[in-house]
Amino acid sequence: MADFPTHHSPAAASLDDAAARLERLARKRAGAKMSWYIHALVYVCVNAGLALIGWGSGRPWFLFPLAGWGLGLAIHGLAVWLATGGAGLHERLLQAERDKLQRRPH
């Protein structure tokens, strides 16, 4: 018996491709957000430990890693939350290019 494609038309294949692209994008965005949450949790736990050690020594040296790492966490957060926003810059530029290509005569 011959193997038949699971798609009945090119339109159905196109819909499946679009759904697969959306699924990949959703997974990528969720993964980026999850990595930021893990980063933030590690930041809080490690800096709480450093603060306890610092207070015990009587010197506030722990503020330096707190500030430096906090800046890194903030930049990571901006990259994740701005890049994965509902209609971020990348998505708008991508859509503009799609529109230009569709208007172009073939």
C-alpha positions, 0 to 999 in steps of 0.5 A: 500500500502506498504512503499518502501525505497527511496533508490534503492540500498546500493550504493545510500544509501551510497551516501546519507550518505556521502552527509549528512556527508558532509553537517553536516561538512560544517555546523559545519565549517561555524558555527565555522567561523561565531562564530569567526566573531561575537567574533571579532566584539564584541572584536572591539566594546567593546575595542573601547568603553574601549579605549574611556573611557581610553583616557578620564581618561588619563590612558592607562589601556584599553591596558590590556583587549585589549591585553588579549582578543586579545590573546584569539581572536587569539587562537580562530581564530587559532583553527577555521581557522586551524581546518577548513582548506581544508585538516587539520590534522584531515582530513588527519589522518581520511583518513589514518585510512580509508585507513588502514581499507580498506586494512585490510583483512576481 
